[in-house]
Amino acid sequence: MPAAGTILIVDDDRDLLSALRDLLDAAGWTVVAAPSADAALAAAKAHRVDVILTDILMPGTDGPAFSAMLRADAALASIPVLFMTGSLRHARALEGEVVISKPFDVSRLLDLLGTKLPTR
């Protein structure tokens, strides 16, 4: 199986972060994981990231604010961002963005990630 690309996963739930890391690693992704938006911003600058999967609700800087920080940095602005949430209300607030609900269907998640990979 060819490498799927490099994904940055951002979530304050360390159990979910670990499970996603294992799942995506098994699916061929190179995985970089971060437990907060601040750590994720540093990781995005340090690694060549193809796509970011971030939780919407996190302590401190939330997912939408993290996405805005990425968009403000010319070197990171083009990285596709997918949001995940357990809150339908928060998903609706991000109209126009790709949002996947937790708990999510693994096949759907992998399909969404595949459509967000830039062509090389």
Backbone as a printed PyTorch tensor [residue, N CA C, xyz], in Angstrom:
tensor([[[  0.8490,  -1.1750,   0.0000],
         [  0.0000,   0.0000,   0.0000],
         [  0.8930,   1.2360,   0.0000]],

        [[  0.6640,   2.1770,  -0.9250],
         [  1.4810,   3.3820,  -0.9620],
         [  1.1580,   4.2690,   0.2320]],

        [[  2.1320,   5.0860,   0.6200],
         [  1.9170,   6.0080,   1.7330],
         [  0.8030,   6.9760,   1.3750]],

        [[ -0.0820,   7.2250,   2.3170],
         [ -1.2150,   8.1110,   2.0850],
         [ -0.8140,   9.5750,   2.2040]],

        [[  0.2460,   9.8670,   2.9130],
         [  0.6650,  11.2380,   3.1430],
         [  0.9050,  11.4360,   4.6340]],

        [[  1.1500,  12.6750,   5.0030],
         [  1.3850,  12.9930,   6.4080],
         [  0.1940,  13.7500,   6.9540]],

        [[ -0.3230,  13.2540,   8.0620],
         [ -1.4820,  13.8600,   8.7050],
         [ -1.0960,  14.3400,  10.0970]],

        [[ -1.5750,  15.5140,  10.4450],
         [ -1.4350,  16.0550,  11.7860],
         [ -2.7900,  15.9230,  12.4600]],

        [[ -2.8320,  15.1940,  13.5750],
         [ -4.0700,  15.0150,  14.3340],
         [ -3.9730,  15.8740,  15.5890]],

        [[ -5.0190,  16.6520,  15.8450],
         [ -5.0350,  17.5430,  17.0040],
         [ -6.2700,  17.2430,  17.8410]],

        [[ -6.0520,  16.7780,  19.0710],
         [ -7.1630,  16.4980,  19.9710],
         [ -6.6370,  16.4520,  21.3940]],

        [[ -7.3780,  17.0300,  22.3210],
         [ -6.9650,  17.0180,  23.7210],
         [ -7.3030,  15.7000,  24.4160]],

        [[ -8.0950,  14.8570,  23.7900],
         [ -8.4230,  13.5420,  24.3360],
         [ -7.3010,  12.5790,  23.9270]],

        [[ -6.4210,  12.2980,  24.8580],
         [ -5.2330,  11.4930,  24.5370],
         [ -5.5880,  10.0660,  24.1030]],

        [[ -6.6850,   9.5060,  24.6400],
         [ -7.0940,   8.1630,  24.2140],
         [ -7.5280,   8.1730,  22.7500]],

        [[ -8.3190,   9.1680,  22.3630],
         [ -8.7450,   9.2810,  20.9680],
         [ -7.5470,   9.5640,  20.0680]],

        [[ -6.6590,  10.4220,  20.5200],
         [ -5.4590,  10.7420,  19.7590],
         [ -4.6450,   9.4750,  19.4880]],

        [[ -4.4930,   8.6440,  20.5050],
         [ -3.7500,   7.3970,  20.3550],
         [ -4.4630,   6.4340,  19.4100]],

        [[ -5.7800,   6.3130,  19.5580],
         [ -6.5460,   5.4130,  18.6890],
         [ -6.4730,   5.8780,  17.2260]],

        [[ -6.6170,   7.1850,  17.0030],
         [ -6.5230,   7.7090,  15.6390],
         [ -5.1250,   7.5090,  15.0680]],

        [[ -4.1170,   7.7110,  15.8980],
         [ -2.7360,   7.4960,  15.4420],
         [ -2.5670,   6.0580,  14.9660]],

        [[ -3.0360,   5.0960,  15.7590],
         [ -2.9080,   3.6880,  15.3880],
         [ -3.6920,   3.3780,  14.1120]],

        [[ -4.9150,   3.8620,  14.0360],
         [ -5.7670,   3.6200,  12.8770],
         [ -5.1670,   4.1820,  11.5940]],

        [[ -4.7420,   5.4280,  11.6540],
         [ -4.2280,   6.0780,  10.4470],
         [ -2.8470,   5.5640,  10.0680]],

        [[ -2.0580,   5.2060,  11.0520],
         [ -0.7680,   4.5850,  10.7720],
         [ -0.9870,   3.2720,  10.0250]],

        [[ -1.9440,   2.4720,  10.4750],
         [ -2.2520,   1.1980,   9.8170],
         [ -2.8010,   1.4030,   8.4070]],

        [[ -3.4190,   2.5750,   8.1560],
         [ -3.9640,   2.8750,   6.8420],
         [ -2.9120,   3.4740,   5.9000]],

        [[ -1.6680,   3.5820,   6.3700],
         [ -0.5920,   4.0510,   5.5000],
         [ -0.1910,   5.5030,   5.6660]],

        [[ -0.7870,   6.1860,   6.6110],
         [ -0.4420,   7.5890,   6.8530],
         [  0.8110,   7.6860,   7.7230]],

        [[  1.5780,   8.7220,   7.5190],
         [  2.5960,   9.1260,   8.4720],
         [  1.8760,  10.0690,   9.4230]],

        [[  1.8920,   9.7610,  10.7090],
         [  1.0660,  10.4900,  11.6740],
         [  1.9180,  11.3440,  12.6040]],

        [[  1.5100,  12.5990,  12.7210],
         [  2.0500,  13.5180,  13.7210],
         [  0.8590,  13.8660,  14.6050]],

        [[  1.0180,  13.7350,  15.9130],
         [ -0.0960,  13.9780,  16.8280],
         [  0.2520,  15.1060,  17.7870]],

        [[ -0.7710,  15.8990,  18.1140],
         [ -0.5790,  17.0080,  19.0430],
         [ -1.8020,  17.1130,  19.9560]],

        [[ -1.5780,  17.3270,  21.2710],
         [ -2.6860,  17.3970,  22.2140],
         [ -3.3070,  18.7840,  22.3680]],

        [[ -2.7740,  19.7780,  21.6470],
         [ -3.3000,  21.1400,  21.7560],
         [ -3.0130,  21.8970,  20.4690]],

        [[ -3.7180,  22.9990,  20.2890],
         [ -3.5080,  23.8230,  19.0990],
         [ -2.1030,  24.4150,  19.0790]],

        [[ -1.5950,  24.8270,  20.2290],
         [ -0.2450,  25.3990,  20.2770],
         [  0.8030,  24.3740,  19.8480]],

        [[  0.6810,  23.1550,  20.3720],
         [  1.6090,  22.0870,  19.9840],
         [  1.4370,  21.7460,  18.5030]],

        [[  0.2060,  21.7940,  18.0240],
         [ -0.0650,  21.4850,  16.6150],
         [  0.5270,  22.5280,  15.6860]],

        [[  0.4550,  23.7920,  16.0710],
         [  1.0350,  24.8500,  15.2390],
         [  2.5430,  24.6420,  15.1070]],

        [[  3.1960,  24.3240,  16.2070],
         [  4.6310,  24.0440,  16.1630],
         [  4.9130,  22.8210,  15.2960]],

        [[  4.0880,  21.7770,  15.4230],
         [  4.2750,  20.5570,  14.6320],
         [  4.0630,  20.8250,  13.1460]],

        [[  3.0720,  21.6400,  12.8170],
         [  2.8100,  21.9670,  11.4080],
         [  3.9910,  22.7120,  10.7980]],

        [[  4.6450,  23.5270,  11.5950],
         [  5.8210,  24.2610,  11.1060],
         [  7.0410,  23.3550,  10.9820]],

        [[  7.1150,  22.3190,  11.8030],
         [  8.2790,  21.4290,  11.8320],
         [  8.2040,  20.2760,  10.8360]],

        [[  6.9940,  19.9080,  10.4000],
         [  6.7980,  18.7570,   9.5180],
         [  6.1020,  19.1840,   8.2360]],

        [[  6.3470,  18.4290,   7.1800],
         [  5.6070,  18.6530,   5.9340],
         [  4.2770,  17.9180,   6.0670]],

        [[  3.2290,  18.6570,   6.3810],
         [  1.9230,  18.0740,   6.6520],
         [  1.0300,  18.2180,   5.4210]],

        [[  0.3630,  17.1220,   5.0340],
         [ -0.5260,  17.1420,   3.8760],
         [ -1.9590,  17.4970,   4.2380]],

        [[ -2.3790,  17.1250,   5.4380],
         [ -3.7540,  17.3720,   5.8750],
         [ -3.7800,  17.3900,   7.4060]],

        [[ -4.7200,  18.1680,   7.9560],
         [ -4.8600,  18.2680,   9.4070],
         [ -6.2680,  17.8320,   9.7970]],

        [[ -6.3430,  17.0090,  10.8300],
         [ -7.6080,  16.5750,  11.4180],
         [ -7.6280,  17.1200,  12.8350]],

        [[ -8.5310,  18.0590,  13.1110],
         [ -8.5440,  18.6930,  14.4230],
         [ -9.9130,  18.6460,  15.0800]],

        [[ -9.8840,  18.5040,  16.3820],
         [-11.0990,  18.6060,  17.1760],
         [-11.5530,  20.0620,  17.1570]],

        [[-12.8490,  20.2750,  17.2540],
         [-13.3680,  21.6430,  17.3160],
         [-13.2090,  22.1880,  18.7280]],

        [[-13.6500,  21.4290,  19.7220],
         [-13.6300,  21.9020,  21.1050],
         [-12.3880,  21.4020,  21.8310]],

        [[-11.5170,  22.3380,  22.1880],
         [-10.3290,  22.0140,  22.9670],
         [-10.1070,  23.1480,  23.9560]],

        [[ -9.4980,  22.8440,  25.0930],
         [ -9.1720,  23.9180,  26.0340],
         [ -8.1820,  24.8930,  25.3870]],

        [[ -8.2340,  26.1260,  25.7890],
         [ -7.3280,  27.1160,  25.2040],
         [ -7.7990,  27.4620,  23.8070]],

        [[ -6.9380,  27.2970,  22.8470],
         [ -7.2560,  27.5900,  21.4500],
         [ -8.0760,  26.4450,  20.8690]],

        [[ -9.2700,  26.7530,  20.3740],
         [-10.1140,  25.7020,  19.8060],
         [ -9.7620,  25.4530,  18.3360]],

        [[-10.4180,  24.4710,  17.7420],
         [-10.1280,  24.0910,  16.3640],
         [-10.3040,  25.2120,  15.3490]],

        [[-11.4340,  25.9430,  15.3730],
         [-11.5930,  27.0370,  14.4180],
         [-10.5360,  28.1400,  14.5830]],

        [[-10.1670,  28.4590,  15.8110],
         [ -9.1190,  29.4670,  16.0320],
         [ -7.7730,  28.9460,  15.5420]],

        [[ -7.5090,  27.6610,  15.7530],
         [ -6.2840,  27.0410,  15.2470],
         [ -6.2560,  27.1160,  13.7230]],

        [[ -7.3690,  26.8190,  13.0840],
         [ -7.4460,  26.9020,  11.6250],
         [ -7.1680,  28.3310,  11.1500]],

        [[ -7.6890,  29.3100,  11.8590],
         [ -7.4430,  30.7160,  11.5050],
         [ -5.9530,  31.0570,  11.6340]],

        [[ -5.3010,  30.4930,  12.6390],
         [ -3.8600,  30.7130,  12.8040],
         [ -3.0920,  30.1220,  11.6260]],

        [[ -3.5180,  28.9630,  11.1570],
         [ -2.8860,  28.3510,   9.9930],
         [ -3.0600,  29.2350,   8.7590]],

        [[ -4.2840,  29.7230,   8.5670],
         [ -4.5880,  30.5410,   7.3890],
         [ -3.8170,  31.8590,   7.3930]],

        [[ -3.4250,  32.3140,   8.5740],
         [ -2.6820,  33.5640,   8.6850],
         [ -1.1900,  33.3850,   8.3900]],

        [[ -0.7350,  32.1430,   8.2810],
         [  0.6700,  31.8450,   8.0200],
         [  0.7930,  31.3630,   6.5740]],

        [[  1.4520,  32.1330,   5.7380],
         [  1.5370,  31.8130,   4.3100],
         [  2.1000,  30.4190,   4.0470]],

        [[  3.0120,  29.9530,   4.8860],
         [  3.6140,  28.6330,   4.6920],
         [  2.6650,  27.4930,   5.0410]],

        [[  1.6190,  27.7840,   5.8210],
         [  0.6960,  26.7410,   6.2750],
         [ -0.7220,  26.8980,   5.7270]],

        [[ -1.0050,  28.0130,   5.1020],
         [ -2.3700,  28.3770,   4.7110],
         [ -3.0360,  27.3840,   3.7610]],

        [[ -2.2640,  26.6740,   2.9750],
         [ -2.8710,  25.7860,   1.9710],
         [ -3.1310,  24.3720,   2.4900]],

        [[ -2.7800,  24.0790,   3.7320],
         [ -2.9960,  22.7300,   4.2640],
         [ -4.4870,  22.5290,   4.5130]],

        [[ -5.0840,  21.5030,   3.9110],
         [ -6.5070,  21.2320,   4.1660],
         [ -6.7430,  20.8520,   5.6270]],

        [[ -7.8500,  21.3550,   6.1870],
         [ -8.2090,  21.0830,   7.5780],
         [ -9.5800,  20.4240,   7.6090]],

        [[ -9.6650,  19.3070,   8.3050],
         [-10.9350,  18.6450,   8.5710],
         [-11.1860,  18.7520,  10.0650]],

        [[-12.4330,  19.0390,  10.4250],
         [-12.8010,  19.1850,  11.8250],
         [-13.5650,  17.9560,  12.2860]],

        [[-13.4200,  17.6280,  13.5680],
         [-14.2140,  16.5520,  14.1580],
         [-14.8350,  17.0750,  15.4490]],

        [[-16.0530,  16.6050,  15.7030],
         [-16.7590,  17.0540,  16.9020],
         [-17.8370,  16.0620,  17.2910]],

        [[-18.1570,  16.0760,  18.5540],
         [-19.2850,  15.3050,  19.0520],
         [-20.5220,  16.1690,  19.2000]],

        [[-20.4360,  17.4260,  18.8150],
         [-21.5190,  18.3900,  18.9950],
         [-22.1000,  18.8280,  17.6560]],

        [[-23.3420,  18.4570,  17.4090],
         [-23.9970,  18.8610,  16.1690],
         [-24.0870,  20.3830,  16.0590]],

        [[-24.2950,  21.0440,  17.1780],
         [-24.3800,  22.5130,  17.1840],
         [-23.0790,  23.1320,  16.6900]],

        [[-21.9440,  22.5950,  17.1350],
         [-20.6630,  23.1310,  16.7020],
         [-20.3790,  22.7870,  15.2400]],

        [[-20.8420,  21.6380,  14.8000],
         [-20.6690,  21.2670,  13.3980],
         [-21.4270,  22.2370,  12.5010]],

        [[-22.6350,  22.5930,  12.8950],
         [-23.4400,  23.5300,  12.1060],
         [-22.7980,  24.9080,  12.0420]],

        [[-22.0990,  25.2890,  13.0910],
         [-21.4670,  26.6090,  13.1440],
         [-20.3180,  26.7230,  12.1440]],

        [[-19.8170,  25.6020,  11.6710],
         [-18.7040,  25.6150,  10.7190],
         [-19.1800,  25.3290,   9.3010]],

        [[-20.2800,  25.9260,   8.9350],
         [-20.8310,  25.7340,   7.5980],
         [-19.7590,  26.0330,   6.5450]],

        [[-19.6560,  25.1560,   5.5780],
         [-18.6690,  25.3170,   4.5150],
         [-17.3680,  24.5820,   4.7850]],

        [[-17.1890,  24.1130,   6.0050],
         [-15.9900,  23.3470,   6.3560],
         [-16.3380,  21.8620,   6.3470]],

        [[-15.3130,  21.0230,   6.2380],
         [-15.5250,  19.5820,   6.3190],
         [-15.5120,  19.2030,   7.7900]],

        [[-16.6400,  18.6770,   8.2710],
         [-16.7790,  18.3000,   9.6740],
         [-17.2490,  16.8480,   9.7290]],

        [[-16.5690,  16.0660,  10.5390],
         [-16.9780,  14.6890,  10.7560],
         [-17.3960,  14.5520,  12.2120]],

        [[-18.5240,  13.8820,  12.4260],
         [-19.0710,  13.7310,  13.7720],
         [-18.4140,  12.5800,  14.5060]],

        [[-18.2090,  12.7870,  15.8100],
         [-17.7190,  11.7160,  16.6820],
         [-18.9280,  11.1000,  17.3650]],

        [[-18.9950,   9.8260,  17.5590],
         [-18.0470,   8.8580,  17.0050],
         [-18.2390,   8.7690,  15.4930]],

        [[-17.1810,   8.4890,  14.7810],
         [-17.2700,   8.5030,  13.3300],
         [-17.0530,   7.1220,  12.7390]],

        [[-17.5310,   7.0060,  11.5340],
         [-17.3580,   5.8010,  10.7460],
         [-15.9430,   5.8340,  10.1650]],

        [[-15.1560,   4.8170,  10.4300],
         [-13.7600,   4.7850,  10.0030],
         [-13.6510,   4.8820,   8.4800]],

        [[-14.4900,   4.1610,   7.7590],
         [-14.4340,   4.2020,   6.2920],
         [-14.6970,   5.6110,   5.7730]],

        [[-15.6780,   6.2920,   6.3770],
         [-15.9880,   7.6610,   5.9580],
         [-14.8160,   8.5870,   6.2560]],

        [[-14.2090,   8.4220,   7.4130],
         [-13.0580,   9.2430,   7.7660],
         [-11.9360,   9.0570,   6.7530]],

        [[-11.6170,   7.8130,   6.4310],
         [-10.5460,   7.5500,   5.4650],
         [-10.8940,   8.0970,   4.0890]],

        [[-12.1440,   7.9830,   3.6790],
         [-12.5790,   8.5530,   2.3980],
         [-12.4200,  10.0680,   2.3870]],

        [[-12.8620,  10.7230,   3.4550],
         [-12.7250,  12.1790,   3.5440],
         [-11.2630,  12.6060,   3.5020]],

        [[-10.4280,  11.9030,   4.2290],
         [ -9.0130,  12.2590,   4.2250],
         [ -8.4200,  12.0940,   2.8390]],

        [[ -8.8100,  11.0530,   2.1450],
         [ -8.3110,  10.8240,   0.7960],
         [ -8.7010,  11.9140,  -0.1770]],

        [[ -9.8940,  12.4700,  -0.0080],
         [-10.3270,  13.5310,  -0.9200],
         [ -9.6460,  14.8440,  -0.6150]],

        [[ -9.0790,  14.9990,   0.5600],
         [ -8.4430,  16.2520,   0.9520],
         [ -6.9340,  16.2860,   0.6640]],

        [[ -6.3720,  15.1490,   0.2420],
         [ -4.9540,  15.1380,  -0.0640],
         [ -4.6810,  15.9050,  -1.3460]],

        [[ -3.7450,  16.8420,  -1.3170],
         [ -3.4220,  17.5550,  -2.5570],
         [ -2.7370,  16.6030,  -3.5310]],

        [[ -2.9500,  16.8260,  -4.8050],
         [ -2.2650,  16.0010,  -5.8020],
         [ -0.8080,  16.4660,  -5.8640]],

        [[  0.0510,  15.4910,  -6.0220],
         [  1.4860,  15.8320,  -6.0400],
         [  2.0290,  15.7950,  -7.4370]]])
